[in-house]
Amino acid sequence: MKRTTILTLILLLSFSIQAQIDSSGIPSDVEEGIFETLESQLSEEESTDYAEQLGVILEYRHKKVNLNALPAEVAYAVLRFNDYQYYQLQLYIEKYGELVTLPELAAVEGFTREDVERISAQVEVVPTKSRKSFFAGFFRRSQSSMLLRYGQIIEKQAGYDSKYSNPYLGNPLRLAFKYSFKTGENFAFGLTGEKDAGEQFFRGSEKQGFDHYAFFINIKNIGILKSCVLGDYTLNFGQGIIMGARSMGVKGGGAAQIRRFSSLLRPSAPMNESDNQHGIAAVVGNVYYNGTIFYSHRYYDGSLSSNGYHRTLQEVAAKHSLESHLTGGHFQLRRRIFELGITGTFMLFSPPISRPKELYKKFSFSGKELWNTGADYKVILRKTILFGEAAVSVVPETSQESETSSKDKRHPVGVGVLQGCILDLDPRSKLATLFRYYSRNFVSLNGSGFSSGNGNGEIGIYLAADFVTGRKTSLQFNFDGYEYQWLRFRVDKPCGGFDSGCKLHLNLSRYLSMQFQYQYYRGAQNANISDYYTSTTDYDKHKIHYLIHCNPTDWIQLKTEVDYLLNAGETNGHKQGFLLFQDVDFDFSRWNFGIKLRVAFFDTDSYNERIYAYEKDVLYTFTINGYYGKGIRYYLMLKYSYAFFDIQARLAQTFFDDRDSISSGQTLIQGKTKTEVRAQIIFHF
């Protein structure tokens, strides 16, 4: 595969076409802009499932948001408002009444005509209806949906061969269902079930049918009861150090995206074994004060990092062998320009968790008890937003492993601190900074505060700046410098590093937009000096990202992307990765039919040069694929909607021309091709 030839062809194609913004749902450039932040994080993480953590974004992917009844989490996550804009909008509605037209938003302080144009396809302005009693029109105003999903890898994997030493017990089908019921703004119910590929179904160890079930019953907005959930739910407090998902407040999302929103309690019935809590939780209070209390009881398969698979006899034997109890509360004081929150949690494990044998995991949690407490705040001072969170973790010495010597026992108290600032210099420029400190023995099993690693033994500072440099151009800059206070995976001494980058966005016309991004990383890695001695050495990583969005007609949308990655190290030399893909989307709205197609060419020297890219998938599924090796990948997706149902189907196939087998162990495929199919139907009542 000739990289230069392919690059020349794609650049010629890019400049020969035009584009326009998609008029239905979230525009593709906005949607993918939201996911770019997560996509960049997977350069450092092996794999992360964000499908449930992105519930707010996915929920509003194909429906509009009413600006007169705008929840904070939707404003921040979907519309990408900053705190100052959201505060001014609420103040405007309080003083002058609800918005009448969308252009009126430009009269609100903090908003420009460009802001209104950016969100025009995502929002609507309608009067809010007077609140009715809980039972008035309960079923008349209700909405229900039932989703049925099927997925499978077509090629036979080694684990399904009975001759394999540890074979899968079930078939290769992945099945799932999701039922949702909602009435008005007061009641919602959800139930899901899922069977992973290789698991049994209504037989053997899974006589109850699906291996995984989840549900929730949600009652909200009844007097001082803001929300009560029985079943599965997620919690997000403050900046997420103690309780929080990883879908927001990460690197690469711009100056306004470093701060997390405190969405408190959200019901969620995931179609996978995610990190949701399972039990009961409630939020009570008013617009000025609220309190959240919760209790959760969860099972794990032998360790906190278990993946939830029950495909083999060994995996079935480990099922639910570890359980945890989590209880706690959060109190929040809210004013227009000020918020203060206090959080406390307690976790109990049975049996106690053993300390990992790896030296770099010396300060990982072990024992049976964990206490976390902390406080968070946010203050708006004119156009400056100050925010932060400080937390303490306590692992009682009596809770730590009894066989651990007193010399090896960790200090029971750990500290984590986040302090940030976002400054709007004017409508065209924004600056942000975020300082973080996590002591080596700080433990937060339900949190995910801003970090470049795992939030343990790290100190660093992140800087970001956004500039609107013209009517059609904007620039983003970011820098993150950090030091690790202990060993890490494949880094056998404390070390530091940094990454920095810039992003240029061009709206060349109403029909054409481009983006160019460069990112530079510098870090440390092990270097084998001899068979008996290992040292560390610096390495550099360069990433170049170019894309173009365009629509030659109202019913065709095109996207071209080129990615290049260079790893430069003293021991491994220079290794490269290259990815080129072309997306073509057809939207035949007149016939309620759509087609999405991607063809991708990739060529990387090794797995370390893999390149991640977001792929469109069936509704409620979020897919980021890692491209590595040498080959071609394509996917074809079909969608059809009728009065009461939607049908979606997806075929994805990867052909490798640098190998005769794919993967290893139980997932080994003999051959050069891997084919995945997924289909689902959603009924609406």
N, C-alpha and C positions, 0 to 999 in steps of 0.2 A: 504494500500500500504506500503510495507516494504522498507524503504529507503536503508538500508544496503544490502538487497538482490539485489536490482536493481543496486546499485553501484558496487557490486562485479561482476555481470554479464557483465556490460558495460566495466569494466576494463579488464576482460578476453577477451572480443570481441576486444577491442582496441589493445591489444598486439598480436592478432592472425592474423593481416592483414597488408598489406604494401601499400605504396602510391607513386604517382608521380604527377608532376605538369601538370595541364591541358594545352593542347597545342593550344587551340583555344580561342581567345579573351583574356580578362583579367583573369589570373589564379584565381581560387576560393579563395585561401588564401589571395591573394592581394586584390581582390574585397571586401572580408569580413573584411580584415584589415582596409580598408578605412571606412567601415560602423561601425566598432567597436567603434570609437570615438563618433559617434552620438548615438549609442546604449547605451553607458554608461551615456550620458547626460539625458536620459529619466528616470533615477532613481529619478531625482528631478523635472522633468517637466511632466505634466499630459499627453500631447500629442503634437506632432509636426509633420507637414507634410513637409518633405524635398524633395519631388519628383522633384519640379521645381528648388529648390536651388541646386540640384545635377545634373543639366542639363549637365554640362561638363563631369562628370563621366559617366552618363548614355549614353551620345552620343558616347563615346569611349569604351563602354563596349564590343562591338563586332566588332570593327574595329581597325586597327593598326594606329600608329602615325608616321609620317615622321619626323625623327630627324633633317633633313635639313630645315624644315619649322615648327618649334616647337613654338607655342604660349606660353607665360609665364603661363597662367592659366592652360593649359594642362600639362605643365611640373610640376607644383606644385601639382595640384589636382589629376591627374591621375598617372603620373610616380613617384610622390613623390620626385622630385629633391629638393635640397635646393638652396638658392640664389647663393651660391658660385659655385655650379656645373653648374647652368644655365648660370651664367656670364662667366665661363670658356669655356663652349661649344660655346657660341656666339662669344667669342674672338678667339677661335680656327678656326671657320668657316671663320671669317673675315680675319685672317692671312693666312691660308693654303687652303682655299676653302672648299667646301662641303665634308662631309664624303662620302667615297666610300663603305666601308663595316662596319658592326656593330662592329666587334672586334676592329676597329680603335678607338672607343669611349674610350677604356681602356687607350689609350695614352693621353687623355685629362686630364689635372690636375684636381684633385678632384674626379676622377672616378677610381674604382677598377674593377678587373675581376668579383668580386661578384656582383657589381652594374650592369654590362653588362648582366650577367646571370639572374639577378632578373627581368629585363625589356625585355628580349629577346622575350618573347611571345607577348609583347604589341607593339613593335616598328618595323619599317622598315627603310631602308636607300635607298632613291630614289632621283634622281636629281630633283630639282625644275624646273618647266616649265616656260618659259618666259611669262611674262604677256601680254595677248592679250587685245584688245580694249573691251569696255563694251558690244558692240553689236555683236562682232565676235562670231559666233557659239552659239548664245544665247540659242536657244532651242536644238541644237545638243548636247550641253554639260549639259543639264538640267537633274535633277533627281526629281521625284515626288513620294509621298507615301500617301496612305489613310488608316487610322486606324479606325476600328469600334469596339466598346467595349460594352460588356454587363456584368452586375453583379447583384447579388440578394442574400438576406438571405432567405433561403427556409422556415423556420418556420414562422408562423404568429405572428406578434408583436401586442401588445395591441393597438398601434396607428392606425392600419388598421381596427379596429372594430368600426363600426358606433355608437355603444353604449358608446364609450369612450367620456369623456367630452370635449376633445380637439383633435378630430381625424385628421389623415392625409388626405389630399385632393386627393392625387394621388396614384398610384400603387407602389409596392415595387421594381420595376426595377430601376437599375442605368444604364444609357446609356450615351455614349460619342463617339465623333468622333474627329479625328485630321488629317488635311490635311497639307502636307508640300511640298514646291516647292523650289528648289535651283538650281542655274546655276553658274558654275564656282566659283569664289571667290568674286563676285560682287553683287549678288542679291539673296534674299531669301524671301519667303512668307509663313506664317503659319496661319491657321484658326482652331479653336477648338470650340466644344460645349459640354455641360454636363448637365445632369439631375440627381439630387440626388434622392435616394429612398424616396418615400413619396410625391414628387413634381408632379404637374400636367404636362401634355405633350400635346401640341396643343389644349388645352381647358382651361376653367376657367381663372385663372390669368396668364397662360403661353400660350397664343394664338400664340406667336411667336415661339413656339416649345420648345427648350432647355431653361432652366432657366438661364444658364450662357454661354456667348459667349466671346471669346478672339481672337485677331488676331494681326499680325504684318506684316509690310512691311519693309524690311531691305536692304538698299543700302550701300555698303562699298568699300573701297580701290579704290577710284576714285580721283586721285590727292591728295589734302590736306584733302579731306573728308575721314576720316577713317571709320566712320560708322554713319548712320542716320536711326533711327527707328521711324516709325509711328505706333502707337498701343500700345501693351503691351511689357514691358521691365523690366529688373532689373538693378540696379546700385550698384557698389561696389567700394568705395573709401577708401584708406588708410587702417586702421585697423578696419573699420566698425563701429566706434563710432557714426558717423552721418548717413552714408549710408552704409548698408552692410547686407548680408544674414548670417544666422547662420550655414552654412554648413562647414565652415572652421574656424580654430583658436579657438578650444575649448580644454578642458582637455582630457587627456588620449591618444592623438595621437602621442606621442613621442616629443622629443626636437625640431625637425625640423618643427612640425606641429602647433606650437603656433602662428606663423606669418601668417597673411592673405595676399593674393595677391590682388592687385588692378586691377580688370578686367574691370573697368570702365563701359562700356555699353554692355549689352547682350540682344538680342531679346528673348522673351519668350511668348508663348501662352499656358498657363497652362490649364489643364483639371479639375481645381477646382478653387474656389474663394480664391486665395492665396494673398500674400502681394505684388504682382507685381504693378508697376506703369502703368498708362494708359494715354497716350498722345503722346508727341513727344520729341525726344532727339537726339542729334548729337554730334559727336566727330570730331574735326578738328585739324590738326597739322602734325608733322613729328615725326621722331624717337627721337628728342630732346625736342620738345615742343608739348603739346596738350592741348586742352580746351574742356570741356564738358558742354553743356547747356541743360536744360530739363524743361518741363512743364508737370504736371500730374493732371488729374481730376478724382477723384474716389468717389464712393458711399459706404456707410456702412449702415447696418441695425440697426440703433439706437445707436450703440456704436462701439468703435474701436476694441473691442474683439468679434464682431459678427462672427458667423460661416458660414454665407452665405446660411443657410437652409431656404427654403420657402415652408414648408410642411403643415402648419396649417394656419387658418385664422389670428391668432395673428402674426405669422411670416411673412405672406404676408402683413399685415398692416404695419409692421415695415420696409419693404423693401425700401431701398434707402432713408430712412428718414434723413440720415446725409450725407453731402457731404464735400469733402475737395479739396483744390487747393494747389498744391505743385509746387514751381518753385525754380530754383537755378542753380548753376554752380560749376565747379571744374577745376582748372588749375594745370597742372603737368609739372615739369621740370625733364628731365631724362638724365642721363649719365650712363656710364657703371657701375660705382660703387656708384652712388649717385642718389637719387630721392627725390623730394620735391613736395608736393601737398597742395593746399589751396581750401577749400570747403565752400560754403555758401548756405543756403536754407531758404525758408520762407513758412510756412503753414498757411492756412486760413480755418476755419471750419464754416459751417452754418447748423443748428443753433449752438451756442456755446456749448461746452461740459460741463456738470455739474460735480461737484466734487462728487466722490463716498462717500457713507455714512460711510463705514468702516474706523475705525481709522487708521489701518495700511496702508491705501491708501491715507492718508492725503496729501502726497507730489506727488501724481499722477497728471498728466496733467489735467487741467480744464481751460476753456476759449475758445477763438476763434482764437488766433494768437500764433504762435511759430516761433522763429528765432533760427537757429543754424549756427555757424561758427566755423572753426577749421583748423588746419594744420597738415600734416603728413610727415614723412620722412623715408628714408632708406639709410644706408651707409654700404658699404663693405670695411672693413679694413683688408687686407690679408684674413684670414679665420674667421674673426669675423664679424658678422652682427648686426648692431645697427638699431633699428627701433622704431617708436612710433607715437602717435597722441595725440593732445590736442584739446579739443573742449569746446565751451561755448553755453549754451542754454539761451534764453531770452523769458520769458512770460510776456509781458507788463501788468502792473497793470490795465490799462484800459481795457485789454482783459479778465481779470479774472471776475468770476461771480459777477454781481452787488449786489446780495443778500448776498454775503459773507462779513462778518464783517472785518474791517481793522485788527483786532487782529488775525483772522484766515487766512488772505491772505498770500500766500507763497512769499518768496523773489523772485523777478523776474529773478535773474541771477543764473545759476548753472554751474558747472565745471566738466568735465570728462577728465582724463589723462590716457594714456597707455604708458609704456616705457619698451622695451624688448631688450634682447641680446641673440644671438645664437653664441656659440663658438665651432669651430671644432678643438679639440686638436690634433687629427690625424685621419686618415681614420677609426679608430676603436672606437673613443669616441667623444661624442658630449654633450655639456652642454647648458642649456637655462634657462633664468629667465625672468619673466614678472611681472612688478608692475602695479597696477591699483588703481585708485581713482575716485569715483563718489560721488559728494556731494548729499545730500538728495533731493535737488530741481533740480537736473540735469534731463533734459527731452530730450530724443531722440527717437521719435516715429518711425523713419525709420532705426534706427541703431540697432546693437546687438554686442557691444563690449564685449571682453572677460570678463566673470564674473562667479560667482558661484550662482548668483540669477538672479534678473531682471535688474542689472546694475543701481540701484538707491540706494544711501546712503550706499556705500560699499567701503572698502579699503582692499587690499590684495596683496599677492605676491605668484607667482607660480614658482616652480622650477622643472626642468626635466633633466634627464641624460640618454643617450643611450650609451651602451658599446657592442662592438663585442668581446666576451670573448674567442672565438675559431672559428675554421672553420665551426662548426656546431651549435654554441650557441651564443645567444645575450641576453642582459639584458636591461630593461628599469625601471627607477625609477621616481616617481613624488611626489610632495608635494605641497599642496595649503593651505595657512593659510589666514583667512579673518575675518573682523569685520563688523557688520552691525550697521549703525548709527540711525536706526529707527526700529519700529516694523515690523514684517512680519506675513504672514498667519500662525495662530496657534502658534505664538511666541510673547507674549505680552510685551516684553521689548527688547531694543537693546542688542545684544549678538554677539558672535563670534563662530568660529569653524574651523576645518581643516579636510582635507582628504589626505591620502598618500597611496602609493601602489607600487608594483613592478610587472614586467612581465618577464617571462623567455620563450624564444623561442628556440626550438631545431629542427634543420634539421638533423634528425638521419641518413638519407640516401637520395638518389635521390627520393625515393618513399615514404618517411615517414617523417612527421613533427608533432611536438607537441607544445602546449602552455599552460603555467600555470600562473595564475594571482591572486594576492591577493590585496584587497583594503580595507582600514580602514577609516571610517568616524566618526567624533565626532561633535555633534551639540547640539542645545537646542530645547526644545518643551514645550508646556504648560502642567501643571499638576494641576488638580482640587483638591485643598486642601479641599474645602467645597462648599456648594451651593452658597456661596456669595464671595468666594475668590479664585483667580487663581494665581498660581506662575509658574515659569519655572524650568525645571530640565534638566540635561544633558542626552544624549542618545548616544549609540555607535552602529555602524553598521559594520559588517564584511561581505565581499563578496569574495568567492573563485570561480574561473573560470578555467576549464580545458577543452581542446579540442585536437583532433587529426584528421589530414587529411591523407587520404591514397587512393591509387588506385591499386587494385590487378591486373587490366588489363588496356589496353588503353581505354576501353570503359566503365569502371565502376569507379566512384569516391565515396568515403565514407568519412563521417565526423561524429564524435561522440563528444558530448559536455555535460559536467556536470557543473551545477551551484548550489552553496549553499549560502544562505544569512541568517545572524543572526542579529536580532535587540535586543539590550539589553538596557533597560531603567529602571529607578527606580520605575516608576508607572505601566508600563505594563508588567514587567518581561521580560523573554527571549522568543522571537518568531522567528520562522524559516521559510525559504522558500527553496524549492528544485526543480530543473528542470533537466531532463535528456532527451536528444533526439538523434535520429540516422537519418542521412541523407544518402540516396542512390540515386546517379545520374547515369543514363544510357545515353550514347551518341553514338547513332548509326549513325555516320556521313556518312557512306556509303549509308544509305537510307534517310538521312536528317531528322532523327527522334530522339527525346530525351524524357526521362522520369525522373522526379524528385519526390522523395518521402521522407517525414519526418514522423516519429512517435515520439511523445513527451509525457513524463510522468511528471506531476507536482503535488506538494503538498506544499501549503503555509498555514500558520496559519491565515493570514488575507490579506486584500488588500494592507496593508502597506509593506508586504513582497513580493510583486509581483516581477517577474523577467522578463526582456525584452530580446528578442532575434530576430535577423534579420531573415526574411523568404524570400526565393526566390519567385518571382512573375512574372507576365507577363511583357513584355518589357515596359519601361517608367512608371513602378509602383514600388514604394519603400515602403516596408512593415516591420514595427517592431511591433511585437505582445507582449502584456503584459500577462504573465501567472500568474494566481492567483487562489486560491481555491484548489480543489483536483480533478484530472481527467486525461483524455487522450486527446491529440489533434494530428491530422494527416492532412497532405495535400498531394495531388497528382496532379502533373502538367505534361501536355503533350505538346510537341512542334513538329510541322512538317513544313518543308520548301519546296517550289517548286520554279520553275524558276521565277515567278512573284508574289508570295504571301507567307506569313507565317501565320500559325494558331497556337494559343496558348490557352490552357484551363487549369483551375485550380479549384480543389475542396478541400475545407478545412472544417473540422468538429471538434468540441470540445464537449466532453462528460464530464459532471460534475457528480461526485458521492457523492457530499456533499450538494446537494440542489435539490429542485423540481421545481424551476423557475430560470430564468436567467435575469439579469438586473432589471430595474424598470421603472415605468412611461410608456411613450409611447413605449419604446423599450422592454418592458417586454415580455418574452417568457415563456409560461407555459410548463414546461418539463425540461429535463436534457441535451438536445442536441441543439447545434447551428451549422447550416450548411451554408457555404458561397460558392457561385459559381461565377466564372469570366471567360469570354472567349473573345478573340479578334482575328481579322483577319487584316493583314496588306498587302495591295496591293502595289507593286513597279512598277513604270512606267519608 
